[in-house]
Amino acid sequence: MSLLIFPDEILLDIFDYLYFSEIIYSFYELMRHNQRIYDLIHTRLHTINISKIDLRFMTKSQFHYICCYIKSQNNLHENIHNLILSNQYSFGQIRSLISHISFDQIKNLKKLHLIQPALDEYHILFPTKPSQLTHLILENPECNDNDRIILIDEMEELIELNIISEYSIQFRSQYPRLEKLILSQINLIDLIGFRTFFPNLHYLDITLTGTDIDFDQISMPLLTVLKLRSFNVQHDICENFLLNLPQLRELYYSNEIDCNNISLIDGYRCQTFIEQLPLLEQLELNLYLLNTQSTDICEIAGSFQNSFYLSKNWNIVCESSLNSNNFHIYSVPMLSFNILDTTSDSLVSSAVLPVDDPYANINYLKVNMTSNWPLVTRFFSNIQSLELSQLNHSKMIPTFSILSYLNKSMFLSKLRKLILPTPCHFDDTLLCHLLQQSAPNITNLDISCHYLLHLIKENKLQSPLPIRTLTLRDNHLSLNDQTIFIDFFKSSLNCLSLYLQNDNSLSETIKLFLDQFQCLYSLDILLNDPISMLIHVQLCQMLQQRSDASAELRPTNIRIWQN
């Protein structure tokens, strides 16, 4: 059904429910080619909500339109309270926005989300005065030469800070109002300065690394909520850290514990240290116990389902594969994590008190497919990303069996992203059934280049596919396969990441991609070795002739963003 059949009144009502950036993202192409839609949107621009602007997934022309409109309107900058900028697919977007709009003009900006900002970009956003931000998210920011992330100093109004990165963070100044801090990685020793940097900290979500320290040096007297994910940190150390925080009211604790190096972790031991947290009201556990010798699952499960846990309504599951001495102990419902790594094997599991939709928060599921199908499957109601693997390659699993398991485990219609392993030993019909029948809403595919080309050449896939974002891993796309690949995807792809051969044809190949892919706005080229000076010059000359494109040229990575 075409949007154009609706009367003006209904279209205007639709626009009233959308933010300004959502309207441009959704209707920009229609605006360009239909005068009626263009006029309708422009009659509403002065009343459309501009408080939140999300520039992720924008073509360069959409981005440029939004910047020019904001720049042309007096005092419109003051209405922006929430801004999301990304270099992930729209390479160079953050720096480009800075060239259009001074952040000094966005006087009332309170929430800022930067995705893959360059090393200097989150330092030059606020050049003339201290920031008035209250919420800041830095997602995979570039680190310095010492693999550290250095934050902006003058952020005195921050209430919430979230840094998503595999690198450690260096704090240099105090954040006096900060109440909520989320860090993907922090070393134990860096916690020593937290009382100085964050005197008002109430909520801490961290992934902890490092070795034992003197816990008397760590003091966070106002902390009431702790989400502790530990990485290569022994359980004894984590226990000592937790016992230093007797004021906790909510605790989430995740760890992988090798029981060869420690006495068994069971419900009774956990109860012993939990009882030393007298104010604790909410508990979530996510523990993987490895090499537990011959301990019976009933014994471990029973220790977590005694009167102490039941009286507090803390529902804890213990499960393992058949004849395994590795156990997964976790709380239900799963509230504090959205990624789960599991298997299609039959699992031995403890009984659970009735909990409505215990896995509702899980949206990313990693499944090791086996031929040992469970009698009863767990159901994950909100899976959007599915990563399939097969550790045992000795037996081909029929597509029908995999689809049967997946249909019993999730709503396939909700899937948006699919990741297939390398090497891929599934039946060749699996991907076709998922993309063109069972899960037609998958728009993001991460797959081996060699395997995808094999499926195309064998006519296992039929064009067009719904794929908008495609990541090709492992192998480079050869010159001989470029034509068949372009013909198959040229009408659908928006974002493409792949390996190409680093030779004298590289510049022409990139030009061919930019010319032939009709909807492509993001191209990420990976190379196995640095480009030569000659190829670098050729690329610069080619890109200078394309006024609609901007690029980042690095020794082994070429990223292009275009209209």
URMO-V309146 format. One record per run of one state. SS is the DSSP state (H for helix, E for strand, C for the rest). FROM is the first residue (numbers start at 1). TO is the last residue. If there is no record, write none. Layout:
# URMO-V309146
SS|FROM|TO / SS|FROM|TO
This chain:
# URMO-V309146
C|1|2 / H|3|5 / C|6|7 / H|8|16 / C|17|18 / E|19|19 / H|20|33 / C|34|34 / H|35|44 / C|45|48 / E|49|49 / C|50|51 / E|52|54 / C|55|59 / H|60|72 / C|73|75 / H|76|79 / C|80|81 / E|82|86 / C|87|92 / H|93|100 / C|101|102 / H|103|105 / C|106|110 / E|111|115 / C|116|134 / E|135|139 / C|140|147 / E|148|150 / C|151|159 / E|160|164 / C|165|167 / E|168|170 / C|171|179 / E|180|187 / H|188|197 / C|198|202 / E|203|209 / C|210|214 / H|215|217 / C|218|224 / E|225|230 / C|231|234 / H|235|243 / C|244|249 / E|250|258 / C|259|266 / H|267|274 / C|275|281 / E|282|290 / C|291|296 / H|297|303 / C|304|306 / H|307|311 / C|312|314 / E|315|321 / C|322|326 / E|327|332 / C|333|338 / E|339|343 / C|344|346 / E|347|349 / C|350|363 / E|364|368 / C|369|379 / E|380|380 / C|381|384 / E|385|389 / C|390|398 / H|399|409 / E|410|410 / C|411|411 / H|412|414 / C|415|416 / E|417|419 / C|420|428 / H|429|438 / C|439|443 / E|444|448 / H|449|457 / C|458|468 / E|469|477 / C|478|478 / H|479|489 / C|490|494 / E|495|500 / C|501|505 / H|506|516 / C|517|521 / E|522|526 / C|527|532 / H|533|544 / C|545|548 / E|549|554 / C|555|556 / E|557|562 / C|563|563
